[in-house]
């Protein structure tokens, strides 16, 4: 079976940094990292060692929705 080329999307997915999320939520970066460590905010690990994290806008929206009272 021949390999198909990867599908191209019209818009690339924009990933957010911890700093971006902290600024959007008006909180500290440490608070965002705590949410990640607690499993409340889903991240995508990038880089050769996997230490850098990025957050999809959908994951951020889900976190914000779950954090509502």
mmCIF file of the N, C-alpha and C atoms, coordinates in Angstrom:
data_MODEL
# 
_entry.id   MODEL 
# 
loop_
_atom_site.group_PDB 
_atom_site.id 
_atom_site.type_symbol 
_atom_site.label_atom_id 
_atom_site.label_alt_id 
_atom_site.label_comp_id 
_atom_site.label_asym_id 
_atom_site.label_entity_id 
_atom_site.label_seq_id 
_atom_site.pdbx_PDB_ins_code 
_atom_site.Cartn_x 
_atom_site.Cartn_y 
_atom_site.Cartn_z 
_atom_site.occupancy 
_atom_site.B_iso_or_equiv 
_atom_site.pdbx_formal_charge 
_atom_site.auth_seq_id 
_atom_site.auth_comp_id 
_atom_site.auth_asym_id 
_atom_site.auth_atom_id 
_atom_site.pdbx_PDB_model_num 
ATOM 1   N N  . UNK A 1 1  ? 0.849   -1.176 0.000  1.00 0.00 ? 1  UNK A N  1 
ATOM 2   C CA . UNK A 1 1  ? 0.000   0.000  0.000  1.00 0.00 ? 1  UNK A CA 1 
ATOM 3   C C  . UNK A 1 1  ? 0.894   1.237  0.000  1.00 0.00 ? 1  UNK A C  1 
ATOM 4   N N  . UNK A 1 2  ? 0.708   2.159  -0.935 1.00 0.00 ? 2  UNK A N  1 
ATOM 5   C CA . UNK A 1 2  ? 1.567   3.350  -1.006 1.00 0.00 ? 2  UNK A CA 1 
ATOM 6   C C  . UNK A 1 2  ? 1.260   4.316  0.139  1.00 0.00 ? 2  UNK A C  1 
ATOM 7   N N  . UNK A 1 3  ? 2.307   4.998  0.570  1.00 0.00 ? 3  UNK A N  1 
ATOM 8   C CA . UNK A 1 3  ? 2.123   5.992  1.634  1.00 0.00 ? 3  UNK A CA 1 
ATOM 9   C C  . UNK A 1 3  ? 1.520   7.257  1.041  1.00 0.00 ? 3  UNK A C  1 
ATOM 10  N N  . UNK A 1 4  ? 0.548   7.797  1.756  1.00 0.00 ? 4  UNK A N  1 
ATOM 11  C CA . UNK A 1 4  ? -0.078  9.040  1.328  1.00 0.00 ? 4  UNK A CA 1 
ATOM 12  C C  . UNK A 1 4  ? 0.623   10.210 2.006  1.00 0.00 ? 4  UNK A C  1 
ATOM 13  N N  . UNK A 1 5  ? 0.706   11.338 1.325  1.00 0.00 ? 5  UNK A N  1 
ATOM 14  C CA . UNK A 1 5  ? 1.317   12.499 1.978  1.00 0.00 ? 5  UNK A CA 1 
ATOM 15  C C  . UNK A 1 5  ? 0.418   12.991 3.108  1.00 0.00 ? 5  UNK A C  1 
ATOM 16  N N  . UNK A 1 6  ? 1.000   13.619 4.123  1.00 0.00 ? 6  UNK A N  1 
ATOM 17  C CA . UNK A 1 6  ? 0.163   14.111 5.225  1.00 0.00 ? 6  UNK A CA 1 
ATOM 18  C C  . UNK A 1 6  ? -0.816  15.167 4.720  1.00 0.00 ? 6  UNK A C  1 
ATOM 19  N N  . UNK A 1 7  ? -1.988  15.168 5.329  1.00 0.00 ? 7  UNK A N  1 
ATOM 20  C CA . UNK A 1 7  ? -2.998  16.141 4.936  1.00 0.00 ? 7  UNK A CA 1 
ATOM 21  C C  . UNK A 1 7  ? -2.597  17.519 5.435  1.00 0.00 ? 7  UNK A C  1 
ATOM 22  N N  . UNK A 1 8  ? -2.773  18.498 4.591  1.00 0.00 ? 8  UNK A N  1 
ATOM 23  C CA . UNK A 1 8  ? -2.486  19.868 4.976  1.00 0.00 ? 8  UNK A CA 1 
ATOM 24  C C  . UNK A 1 8  ? -3.778  20.536 5.393  1.00 0.00 ? 8  UNK A C  1 
ATOM 25  N N  . UNK A 1 9  ? -3.721  21.247 6.493  1.00 0.00 ? 9  UNK A N  1 
ATOM 26  C CA . UNK A 1 9  ? -4.887  21.991 6.940  1.00 0.00 ? 9  UNK A CA 1 
ATOM 27  C C  . UNK A 1 9  ? -4.753  23.428 6.486  1.00 0.00 ? 9  UNK A C  1 
ATOM 28  N N  . UNK A 1 10 ? -5.857  24.089 6.390  1.00 0.00 ? 10 UNK A N  1 
ATOM 29  C CA . UNK A 1 10 ? -5.843  25.486 5.980  1.00 0.00 ? 10 UNK A CA 1 
ATOM 30  C C  . UNK A 1 10 ? -5.183  26.365 7.046  1.00 0.00 ? 10 UNK A C  1 
ATOM 31  N N  . UNK A 1 11 ? -5.472  26.059 8.320  1.00 0.00 ? 11 UNK A N  1 
ATOM 32  C CA . UNK A 1 11 ? -4.927  26.847 9.411  1.00 0.00 ? 11 UNK A CA 1 
ATOM 33  C C  . UNK A 1 11 ? -4.063  25.971 10.296 1.00 0.00 ? 11 UNK A C  1 
ATOM 34  N N  . UNK A 1 12 ? -2.836  26.369 10.571 1.00 0.00 ? 12 UNK A N  1 
ATOM 35  C CA . UNK A 1 12 ? -2.047  25.598 11.526 1.00 0.00 ? 12 UNK A CA 1 
ATOM 36  C C  . UNK A 1 12 ? -2.600  25.806 12.937 1.00 0.00 ? 12 UNK A C  1 
ATOM 37  N N  . UNK A 1 13 ? -2.452  24.798 13.755 1.00 0.00 ? 13 UNK A N  1 
ATOM 38  C CA . UNK A 1 13 ? -2.923  24.879 15.131 1.00 0.00 ? 13 UNK A CA 1 
ATOM 39  C C  . UNK A 1 13 ? -1.991  25.791 15.929 1.00 0.00 ? 13 UNK A C  1 
ATOM 40  N N  . UNK A 1 14 ? -2.550  26.781 16.559 1.00 0.00 ? 14 UNK A N  1 
ATOM 41  C CA . UNK A 1 14 ? -1.769  27.697 17.371 1.00 0.00 ? 14 UNK A CA 1 
ATOM 42  C C  . UNK A 1 14 ? -1.665  27.134 18.777 1.00 0.00 ? 14 UNK A C  1 
ATOM 43  N N  . UNK A 1 15 ? -0.452  26.945 19.239 1.00 0.00 ? 15 UNK A N  1 
ATOM 44  C CA . UNK A 1 15 ? -0.236  26.435 20.585 1.00 0.00 ? 15 UNK A CA 1 
ATOM 45  C C  . UNK A 1 15 ? 0.142   27.580 21.507 1.00 0.00 ? 15 UNK A C  1 
ATOM 46  N N  . UNK A 1 16 ? -0.325  27.495 22.741 1.00 0.00 ? 16 UNK A N  1 
ATOM 47  C CA . UNK A 1 16 ? -0.062  28.523 23.736 1.00 0.00 ? 16 UNK A CA 1 
ATOM 48  C C  . UNK A 1 16 ? 1.055   28.087 24.674 1.00 0.00 ? 16 UNK A C  1 
ATOM 49  N N  . UNK A 1 17 ? 1.814   29.034 25.168 1.00 0.00 ? 17 UNK A N  1 
ATOM 50  C CA . UNK A 1 17 ? 2.831   28.744 26.171 1.00 0.00 ? 17 UNK A CA 1 
ATOM 51  C C  . UNK A 1 17 ? 2.207   28.890 27.556 1.00 0.00 ? 17 UNK A C  1 
ATOM 52  N N  . UNK A 1 18 ? 2.952   28.474 28.568 1.00 0.00 ? 18 UNK A N  1 
ATOM 53  C CA . UNK A 1 18 ? 2.500   28.642 29.948 1.00 0.00 ? 18 UNK A CA 1 
ATOM 54  C C  . UNK A 1 18 ? 2.303   30.128 30.241 1.00 0.00 ? 18 UNK A C  1 
ATOM 55  N N  . UNK A 1 19 ? 3.205   30.943 29.732 1.00 0.00 ? 19 UNK A N  1 
ATOM 56  C CA . UNK A 1 19 ? 3.112   32.391 29.937 1.00 0.00 ? 19 UNK A CA 1 
ATOM 57  C C  . UNK A 1 19 ? 1.850   32.956 29.284 1.00 0.00 ? 19 UNK A C  1 
ATOM 58  N N  . UNK A 1 20 ? 1.520   32.502 28.080 1.00 0.00 ? 20 UNK A N  1 
ATOM 59  C CA . UNK A 1 20 ? 0.308   32.960 27.394 1.00 0.00 ? 20 UNK A CA 1 
ATOM 60  C C  . UNK A 1 20 ? -0.940  32.641 28.213 1.00 0.00 ? 20 UNK A C  1 
ATOM 61  N N  . UNK A 1 21 ? -1.008  31.434 28.736 1.00 0.00 ? 21 UNK A N  1 
ATOM 62  C CA . UNK A 1 21 ? -2.167  31.011 29.526 1.00 0.00 ? 21 UNK A CA 1 
ATOM 63  C C  . UNK A 1 21 ? -2.242  31.816 30.819 1.00 0.00 ? 21 UNK A C  1 
ATOM 64  N N  . UNK A 1 22 ? -1.102  32.043 31.459 1.00 0.00 ? 22 UNK A N  1 
ATOM 65  C CA . UNK A 1 22 ? -1.081  32.816 32.700 1.00 0.00 ? 22 UNK A CA 1 
ATOM 66  C C  . UNK A 1 22 ? -1.566  34.245 32.465 1.00 0.00 ? 22 UNK A C  1 
ATOM 67  N N  . UNK A 1 23 ? -1.142  34.845 31.366 1.00 0.00 ? 23 UNK A N  1 
ATOM 68  C CA . UNK A 1 23 ? -1.580  36.204 31.050 1.00 0.00 ? 23 UNK A CA 1 
ATOM 69  C C  . UNK A 1 23 ? -3.073  36.240 30.719 1.00 0.00 ? 23 UNK A C  1 
ATOM 70  N N  . UNK A 1 24 ? -3.554  35.251 29.995 1.00 0.00 ? 24 UNK A N  1 
ATOM 71  C CA . UNK A 1 24 ? -4.974  35.200 29.639 1.00 0.00 ? 24 UNK A CA 1 
ATOM 72  C C  . UNK A 1 24 ? -5.858  34.990 30.863 1.00 0.00 ? 24 UNK A C  1 
ATOM 73  N N  . UNK A 1 25 ? -5.378  34.201 31.821 1.00 0.00 ? 25 UNK A N  1 
ATOM 74  C CA . UNK A 1 25 ? -6.156  33.900 33.023 1.00 0.00 ? 25 UNK A CA 1 
ATOM 75  C C  . UNK A 1 25 ? -5.861  34.856 34.173 1.00 0.00 ? 25 UNK A C  1 
ATOM 76  N N  . UNK A 1 26 ? -4.953  35.800 33.945 1.00 0.00 ? 26 UNK A N  1 
ATOM 77  C CA . UNK A 1 26 ? -4.575  36.769 34.964 1.00 0.00 ? 26 UNK A CA 1 
ATOM 78  C C  . UNK A 1 26 ? -4.112  36.071 36.247 1.00 0.00 ? 26 UNK A C  1 
ATOM 79  N N  . UNK A 1 27 ? -3.189  35.146 36.089 1.00 0.00 ? 27 UNK A N  1 
ATOM 80  C CA . UNK A 1 27 ? -2.620  34.423 37.214 1.00 0.00 ? 27 UNK A CA 1 
ATOM 81  C C  . UNK A 1 27 ? -1.123  34.243 36.959 1.00 0.00 ? 27 UNK A C  1 
ATOM 82  N N  . UNK A 1 28 ? -0.439  33.611 37.893 1.00 0.00 ? 28 UNK A N  1 
ATOM 83  C CA . UNK A 1 28 ? 1.001   33.412 37.728 1.00 0.00 ? 28 UNK A CA 1 
ATOM 84  C C  . UNK A 1 28 ? 1.283   32.162 36.902 1.00 0.00 ? 28 UNK A C  1 
ATOM 85  N N  . UNK A 1 29 ? 2.493   32.114 36.368 1.00 0.00 ? 29 UNK A N  1 
ATOM 86  C CA . UNK A 1 29 ? 2.915   30.929 35.617 1.00 0.00 ? 29 UNK A CA 1 
ATOM 87  C C  . UNK A 1 29 ? 2.970   29.716 36.543 1.00 0.00 ? 29 UNK A C  1 
ATOM 88  N N  . UNK A 1 30 ? 3.296   29.953 37.802 1.00 0.00 ? 30 UNK A N  1 
ATOM 89  C CA . UNK A 1 30 ? 3.363   28.861 38.769 1.00 0.00 ? 30 UNK A CA 1 
ATOM 90  C C  . UNK A 1 30 ? 1.978   28.220 38.964 1.00 0.00 ? 30 UNK A C  1 
ATOM 91  N N  . UNK A 1 31 ? 0.941   29.034 38.950 1.00 0.00 ? 31 UNK A N  1 
ATOM 92  C CA . UNK A 1 31 ? -0.418  28.512 39.068 1.00 0.00 ? 31 UNK A CA 1 
ATOM 93  C C  . UNK A 1 31 ? -0.758  27.620 37.879 1.00 0.00 ? 31 UNK A C  1 
ATOM 94  N N  . UNK A 1 32 ? -0.351  28.035 36.693 1.00 0.00 ? 32 UNK A N  1 
ATOM 95  C CA . UNK A 1 32 ? -0.597  27.237 35.485 1.00 0.00 ? 32 UNK A CA 1 
ATOM 96  C C  . UNK A 1 32 ? 0.166   25.926 35.577 1.00 0.00 ? 32 UNK A C  1 
ATOM 97  N N  . UNK A 1 33 ? 1.412   25.982 36.007 1.00 0.00 ? 33 UNK A N  1 
ATOM 98  C CA . UNK A 1 33 ? 2.214   24.756 36.140 1.00 0.00 ? 33 UNK A CA 1 
ATOM 99  C C  . UNK A 1 33 ? 1.633   23.806 37.188 1.00 0.00 ? 33 UNK A C  1 
ATOM 100 N N  . UNK A 1 34 ? 1.051   24.362 38.238 1.00 0.00 ? 34 UNK A N  1 
ATOM 101 C CA . UNK A 1 34 ? 0.389   23.517 39.245 1.00 0.00 ? 34 UNK A CA 1 
ATOM 102 C C  . UNK A 1 34 ? -0.822  22.810 38.642 1.00 0.00 ? 34 UNK A C  1 
ATOM 103 N N  . UNK A 1 35 ? -1.580  23.526 37.812 1.00 0.00 ? 35 UNK A N  1 
ATOM 104 C CA . UNK A 1 35 ? -2.737  22.916 37.151 1.00 0.00 ? 35 UNK A CA 1 
ATOM 105 C C  . UNK A 1 35 ? -2.292  21.794 36.220 1.00 0.00 ? 35 UNK A C  1 
ATOM 106 N N  . UNK A 1 36 ? -1.166  21.994 35.545 1.00 0.00 ? 36 UNK A N  1 
ATOM 107 C CA . UNK A 1 36 ? -0.618  20.950 34.666 1.00 0.00 ? 36 UNK A CA 1 
ATOM 108 C C  . UNK A 1 36 ? -0.200  19.745 35.490 1.00 0.00 ? 36 UNK A C  1 
ATOM 109 N N  . UNK A 1 37 ? 0.514   19.986 36.590 1.00 0.00 ? 37 UNK A N  1 
ATOM 110 C CA . UNK A 1 37 ? 0.993   18.891 37.446 1.00 0.00 ? 37 UNK A CA 1 
ATOM 111 C C  . UNK A 1 37 ? -0.171  18.112 38.062 1.00 0.00 ? 37 UNK A C  1 
ATOM 112 N N  . UNK A 1 38 ? -1.264  18.806 38.359 1.00 0.00 ? 38 UNK A N  1 
ATOM 113 C CA . UNK A 1 38 ? -2.430  18.155 38.958 1.00 0.00 ? 38 UNK A CA 1 
ATOM 114 C C  . UNK A 1 38 ? -3.282  17.423 37.926 1.00 0.00 ? 38 UNK A C  1 
ATOM 115 N N  . UNK A 1 39 ? -2.956  17.603 36.643 1.00 0.00 ? 39 UNK A N  1 
ATOM 116 C CA . UNK A 1 39 ? -3.719  16.941 35.596 1.00 0.00 ? 39 UNK A CA 1 
ATOM 117 C C  . UNK A 1 39 ? -4.981  17.685 35.204 1.00 0.00 ? 39 UNK A C  1 
ATOM 118 N N  . UNK A 1 40 ? -5.110  18.944 35.623 1.00 0.00 ? 40 UNK A N  1 
ATOM 119 C CA . UNK A 1 40 ? -6.294  19.736 35.312 1.00 0.00 ? 40 UNK A CA 1 
ATOM 120 C C  . UNK A 1 40 ? -6.208  20.411 33.950 1.00 0.00 ? 40 UNK A C  1 
ATOM 121 N N  . UNK A 1 41 ? -4.988  20.596 33.473 1.00 0.00 ? 41 UNK A N  1 
ATOM 122 C CA . UNK A 1 41 ? -4.763  21.264 32.193 1.00 0.00 ? 41 UNK A CA 1 
ATOM 123 C C  . UNK A 1 41 ? -3.917  20.349 31.324 1.00 0.00 ? 41 UNK A C  1 
ATOM 124 N N  . UNK A 1 42 ? -4.487  19.939 30.202 1.00 0.00 ? 42 UNK A N  1 
ATOM 125 C CA . UNK A 1 42 ? -3.810  19.021 29.286 1.00 0.00 ? 42 UNK A CA 1 
ATOM 126 C C  . UNK A 1 42 ? -2.768  19.773 28.464 1.00 0.00 ? 42 UNK A C  1 
ATOM 127 N N  . UNK A 1 43 ? -1.601  19.172 28.312 1.00 0.00 ? 43 UNK A N  1 
ATOM 128 C CA . UNK A 1 43 ? -0.518  19.813 27.568 1.00 0.00 ? 43 UNK A CA 1 
ATOM 129 C C  . UNK A 1 43 ? 0.016   18.884 26.489 1.00 0.00 ? 43 UNK A C  1 
ATOM 130 N N  . UNK A 1 44 ? 0.752   19.497 25.564 1.00 0.00 ? 44 UNK A N  1 
ATOM 131 C CA . UNK A 1 44 ? 1.480   18.772 24.535 1.00 0.00 ? 44 UNK A CA 1 
ATOM 132 C C  . UNK A 1 44 ? 2.956   19.000 24.834 1.00 0.00 ? 44 UNK A C  1 
ATOM 133 N N  . UNK A 1 45 ? 3.698   17.935 25.024 1.00 0.00 ? 45 UNK A N  1 
ATOM 134 C CA . UNK A 1 45 ? 5.123   18.067 25.305 1.00 0.00 ? 45 UNK A CA 1 
ATOM 135 C C  . UNK A 1 45 ? 5.886   18.118 23.990 1.00 0.00 ? 45 UNK A C  1 
ATOM 136 N N  . UNK A 1 46 ? 6.788   19.086 23.884 1.00 0.00 ? 46 UNK A N  1 
ATOM 137 C CA . UNK A 1 46 ? 7.547   19.280 22.651 1.00 0.00 ? 46 UNK A CA 1 
ATOM 138 C C  . UNK A 1 46 ? 9.028   19.327 22.959 1.00 0.00 ? 46 UNK A C  1 
ATOM 139 N N  . UNK A 1 47 ? 9.814   19.252 21.923 1.00 0.00 ? 47 UNK A N  1 
ATOM 140 C CA . UNK A 1 47 ? 11.262  19.303 22.083 1.00 0.00 ? 47 UNK A CA 1 
ATOM 141 C C  . UNK A 1 47 ? 11.858  17.923 22.195 1.00 0.00 ? 47 UNK A C  1 
ATOM 142 N N  . UNK A 1 48 ? 13.167  17.845 22.081 1.00 0.00 ? 48 UNK A N  1 
ATOM 143 C CA . UNK A 1 48 ? 13.826  16.540 22.104 1.00 0.00 ? 48 UNK A CA 1 
ATOM 144 C C  . UNK A 1 48 ? 13.718  15.832 23.451 1.00 0.00 ? 48 UNK A C  1 
ATOM 145 N N  . UNK A 1 49 ? 13.640  16.581 24.539 1.00 0.00 ? 49 UNK A N  1 
ATOM 146 C CA . UNK A 1 49 ? 13.555  15.946 25.859 1.00 0.00 ? 49 UNK A CA 1 
ATOM 147 C C  . UNK A 1 49 ? 12.136  15.911 26.394 1.00 0.00 ? 49 UNK A C  1 
ATOM 148 N N  . UNK A 1 50 ? 11.234  16.652 25.776 1.00 0.00 ? 50 UNK A N  1 
ATOM 149 C CA . UNK A 1 50 ? 9.849   16.670 26.236 1.00 0.00 ? 50 UNK A CA 1 
ATOM 150 C C  . UNK A 1 50 ? 9.612   17.547 27.438 1.00 0.00 ? 50 UNK A C  1 
ATOM 151 N N  . UNK A 1 51 ? 10.561  18.407 27.760 1.00 0.00 ? 51 UNK A N  1 
ATOM 152 C CA . UNK A 1 51 ? 10.402  19.285 28.917 1.00 0.00 ? 51 UNK A CA 1 
ATOM 153 C C  . UNK A 1 51 ? 9.564   20.519 28.608 1.00 0.00 ? 51 UNK A C  1 
ATOM 154 N N  . UNK A 1 52 ? 9.585   20.961 27.370 1.00 0.00 ? 52 UNK A N  1 
ATOM 155 C CA . UNK A 1 52 ? 8.785   22.134 27.011 1.00 0.00 ? 52 UNK A CA 1 
ATOM 156 C C  . UNK A 1 52 ? 7.341   21.699 26.813 1.00 0.00 ? 52 UNK A C  1 
ATOM 157 N N  . UNK A 1 53 ? 6.425   22.526 27.299 1.00 0.00 ? 53 UNK A N  1 
ATOM 158 C CA . UNK A 1 53 ? 5.010   22.208 27.154 1.00 0.00 ? 53 UNK A CA 1 
ATOM 159 C C  . UNK A 1 53 ? 4.305   23.314 26.391 1.00 0.00 ? 53 UNK A C  1 
ATOM 160 N N  . UNK A 1 54 ? 3.299   22.917 25.647 1.00 0.00 ? 54 UNK A N  1 
ATOM 161 C CA . UNK A 1 54 ? 2.434   23.847 24.943 1.00 0.00 ? 54 UNK A CA 1 
ATOM 162 C C  . UNK A 1 54 ? 1.003   23.410 25.196 1.00 0.00 ? 54 UNK A C  1 
ATOM 163 N N  . UNK A 1 55 ? 0.099   24.379 25.170 1.00 0.00 ? 55 UNK A N  1 
ATOM 164 C CA . UNK A 1 55 ? -1.303  24.126 25.469 1.00 0.00 ? 55 UNK A CA 1 
ATOM 165 C C  . UNK A 1 55 ? -2.129  24.483 24.239 1.00 0.00 ? 55 UNK A C  1 
ATOM 166 N N  . UNK A 1 56 ? -3.019  23.594 23.846 1.00 0.00 ? 56 UNK A N  1 
ATOM 167 C CA . UNK A 1 56 ? -3.904  23.907 22.725 1.00 0.00 ? 56 UNK A CA 1 
ATOM 168 C C  . UNK A 1 56 ? -5.007  24.836 23.230 1.00 0.00 ? 56 UNK A C  1 
ATOM 169 N N  . UNK A 1 57 ? -5.530  25.681 22.349 1.00 0.00 ? 57 UNK A N  1 
ATOM 170 C CA . UNK A 1 57 ? -6.639  26.545 22.767 1.00 0.00 ? 57 UNK A CA 1 
ATOM 171 C C  . UNK A 1 57 ? -7.849  25.748 23.276 1.00 0.00 ? 57 UNK A C  1 
ATOM 172 N N  . UNK A 1 58 ? -8.088  24.575 22.707 1.00 0.00 ? 58 UNK A N  1 
ATOM 173 C CA . UNK A 1 58 ? -9.206  23.744 23.158 1.00 0.00 ? 58 UNK A CA 1 
ATOM 174 C C  . UNK A 1 58 ? -8.983  23.241 24.580 1.00 0.00 ? 58 UNK A C  1 
ATOM 175 N N  . UNK A 1 59 ? -7.746  22.843 24.893 1.00 0.00 ? 59 UNK A N  1 
ATOM 176 C CA . UNK A 1 59 ? -7.436  22.381 26.247 1.00 0.00 ? 59 UNK A CA 1 
ATOM 177 C C  . UNK A 1 59 ? -7.558  23.528 27.242 1.00 0.00 ? 59 UNK A C  1 
ATOM 178 N N  . UNK A 1 60 ? -7.139  24.711 26.826 1.00 0.00 ? 60 UNK A N  1 
ATOM 179 C CA . UNK A 1 60 ? -7.262  25.880 27.704 1.00 0.00 ? 60 UNK A CA 1 
ATOM 180 C C  . UNK A 1 60 ? -8.737  26.211 27.950 1.00 0.00 ? 60 UNK A C  1 
ATOM 181 N N  . UNK A 1 61 ? -9.548  26.151 26.902 1.00 0.00 ? 61 UNK A N  1 
ATOM 182 C CA . UNK A 1 61 ? -10.973 26.418 27.051 1.00 0.00 ? 61 UNK A CA 1 
ATOM 183 C C  . UNK A 1 61 ? -11.640 25.397 27.974 1.00 0.00 ? 61 UNK A C  1 
ATOM 184 N N  . UNK A 1 62 ? -11.260 24.135 27.854 1.00 0.00 ? 62 UNK A N  1 
ATOM 185 C CA . UNK A 1 62 ? -11.812 23.082 28.722 1.00 0.00 ? 62 UNK A CA 1 
ATOM 186 C C  . UNK A 1 62 ? -11.412 23.317 30.167 1.00 0.00 ? 62 UNK A C  1 
ATOM 187 N N  . UNK A 1 63 ? -10.164 23.725 30.376 1.00 0.00 ? 63 UNK A N  1 
ATOM 188 C CA . UNK A 1 63 ? -9.685  24.032 31.742 1.00 0.00 ? 63 UNK A CA 1 
ATOM 189 C C  . UNK A 1 63 ? -10.466 25.209 32.318 1.00 0.00 ? 63 UNK A C  1 
ATOM 190 N N  . UNK A 1 64 ? -10.660 26.245 31.522 1.00 0.00 ? 64 UNK A N  1 
ATOM 191 C CA . UNK A 1 64 ? -11.394 27.426 31.999 1.00 0.00 ? 64 UNK A CA 1 
ATOM 192 C C  . UNK A 1 64 ? -12.834 27.065 32.317 1.00 0.00 ? 64 UNK A C  1 
ATOM 193 N N  . UNK A 1 65 ? -13.440 26.204 31.478 1.00 0.00 ? 65 UNK A N  1 
ATOM 194 C CA . UNK A 1 65 ? -14.808 25.786 31.704 1.00 0.00 ? 65 UNK A CA 1 
ATOM 195 C C  . UNK A 1 65 ? -14.926 24.973 33.006 1.00 0.00 ? 65 UNK A C  1 
ATOM 196 N N  . UNK A 1 66 ? -13.961 24.097 33.244 1.00 0.00 ? 66 UNK A N  1 
ATOM 197 C CA . UNK A 1 66 ? -13.992 23.255 34.449 1.00 0.00 ? 66 UNK A CA 1 
ATOM 198 C C  . UNK A 1 66 ? -13.705 24.078 35.694 1.00 0.00 ? 66 UNK A C  1 
ATOM 199 N N  . UNK A 1 67 ? -12.982 25.185 35.555 1.00 0.00 ? 67 UNK A N  1 
ATOM 200 C CA . UNK A 1 67 ? -12.632 26.016 36.712 1.00 0.00 ? 67 UNK A CA 1 
ATOM 201 C C  . UNK A 1 67 ? -13.749 26.948 37.125 1.00 0.00 ? 67 UNK A C  1 
ATOM 202 N N  . UNK A 1 68 ? -14.795 27.046 36.321 1.00 0.00 ? 68 UNK A N  1 
ATOM 203 C CA . UNK A 1 68 ? -15.916 27.918 36.677 1.00 0.00 ? 68 UNK A CA 1 
ATOM 204 C C  . UNK A 1 68 ? -16.646 27.378 37.896 1.00 0.00 ? 68 UNK A C  1 
ATOM 205 N N  . UNK A 1 69 ? -17.161 28.291 38.677 1.00 0.00 ? 69 UNK A N  1 
ATOM 206 C CA . UNK A 1 69 ? -17.920 27.884 39.877 1.00 0.00 ? 69 UNK A CA 1 
ATOM 207 C C  . UNK A 1 69 ? -19.358 27.720 39.553 1.00 0.00 ? 69 UNK A C  1 
# 
